[in-house]
Amino acid sequence: MLNFPEYVAKIKKEIKEIDTTTAQDLLTEFPLIIDVREHGEHHNRRIPNAKCIPRGMVEAQLFSCVPEAGKSNPGQWLTKNKILLYCQSGARSALTVNSLKDMGLVHVYSLSGGMKAWEDKGFETEPCNK
């Protein structure tokens, strides 16, 4: 049996991860960014324009995240557009990317190192209540 770190390492080999510098450079290419941390973990900061949806609710709330332009066919919009997910360290977002991949999404990425790595680089954040 795999322990949690071993399982996450296995999953990370099967998904697309993106490092913080590349994500920062390509941020405008992600029309949907999802913060999968629990509400108490946000410390009132998120990556600009991210939707805050706890890990356990992402699959259920995914269609509600689609921008107005994709509301007529949210499934098609989700499969055609790039989606970036992050958590605090990159583990839960990797698991979520794997789950969304199983649902049929193709262009879904996990932020390697998560919000901790993002903040360590000094990249822009915004209040969660925006």
C-alpha positions in Angstrom: 0.0 0.0 0.0 1.2 3.5 -0.9 1.3 6.2 1.8 0.1 9.7 1.0 3.4 11.2 -0.3 4.0 8.1 -2.4 0.5 8.2 -3.8 0.8 11.9 -4.7 4.2 11.3 -6.3 2.6 8.5 -8.4 -0.3 10.8 -9.5 2.1 13.7 -10.3 3.7 11.4 -12.9 0.3 11.0 -14.6 -0.9 14.6 -14.7 0.3 18.0 -16.1 2.1 20.2 -13.6 3.3 23.7 -14.2 5.9 25.5 -12.2 5.2 28.9 -10.6 7.3 31.0 -13.0 5.8 29.4 -16.1 2.3 29.8 -14.6 3.0 33.5 -13.8 4.2 34.0 -17.4 1.1 32.2 -18.9 -1.5 33.3 -16.3 -3.7 35.0 -19.0 -3.9 31.7 -20.9 -5.9 30.2 -18.0 -9.4 31.5 -18.2 -10.2 29.4 -15.1 -8.1 29.2 -12.0 -9.3 27.2 -9.0 -7.9 27.4 -5.5 -8.8 24.1 -3.9 -7.7 25.0 -0.4 -10.1 24.8 2.5 -11.7 28.1 3.5 -9.6 28.4 6.7 -6.3 28.0 4.7 -6.7 31.0 2.5 -5.3 33.6 4.9 -7.4 36.0 2.9 -5.1 35.8 -0.2 -5.4 34.0 -3.5 -3.9 34.1 -7.0 -5.7 36.9 -8.9 -9.1 35.9 -10.3 -9.0 32.4 -8.8 -12.3 30.8 -7.8 -12.1 29.4 -4.3 -13.7 25.9 -4.2 -12.6 23.4 -1.5 -11.0 20.2 -2.9 -14.0 18.0 -1.9 -16.4 20.2 -3.9 -14.5 20.9 -7.2 -16.1 18.1 -9.2 -19.6 19.0 -8.0 -19.2 22.8 -8.6 -17.1 22.7 -11.7 -19.8 23.7 -14.2 -20.8 26.7 -12.0 -17.3 28.1 -12.6 -17.6 28.4 -16.3 -17.6 32.1 -17.5 -20.7 33.5 -19.1 -19.3 33.0 -22.6 -19.3 29.2 -22.0 -22.6 28.8 -20.1 -24.5 27.6 -23.2 -22.3 24.4 -23.3 -20.2 24.3 -20.1 -18.9 20.8 -20.8 -17.5 21.8 -24.1 -16.0 25.0 -22.7 -14.3 23.1 -19.9 -12.7 20.5 -22.3 -11.4 23.2 -24.7 -9.9 25.7 -22.2 -6.9 25.6 -19.9 -7.6 25.3 -16.2 -5.1 25.8 -13.4 -5.6 24.4 -10.0 -3.6 25.0 -6.9 -3.6 24.3 -3.1 -1.1 25.1 -0.4 1.7 22.8 -1.5 0.6 21.2 -4.8 -0.5 17.8 -3.4 -4.3 18.2 -3.3 -4.4 20.1 -6.6 -2.5 17.2 -8.2 -5.2 14.8 -6.9 -7.9 17.1 -8.1 -6.3 17.4 -11.6 -6.3 13.6 -11.7 -9.9 13.5 -10.9 -10.8 16.1 -13.5 -8.8 14.2 -16.0 -10.9 11.2 -15.3 -14.0 13.3 -15.9 -12.7 14.0 -19.4 -10.8 17.3 -19.1 -7.6 17.6 -21.1 -6.1 21.0 -20.5 -6.0 20.9 -16.7 -2.8 21.7 -14.7 -1.6 21.6 -11.1 0.6 24.4 -9.8 3.8 22.7 -8.6 4.5 23.8 -5.0 1.1 25.5 -4.7 0.4 28.8 -3.1 3.4 28.5 -0.9 5.7 28.5 -3.9 3.7 31.3 -5.5 4.1 33.5 -2.5 7.8 32.5 -2.0 8.4 33.9 -5.5 6.6 37.2 -4.5 4.0 36.8 -7.2 0.8 38.9 -7.1 -2.1 37.9 -4.9 -5.4 39.5 -4.1 -7.9 39.3 -1.3 -10.2 36.3 -1.3 -13.3 38.5 -0.8 -12.9 40.2 -4.2 
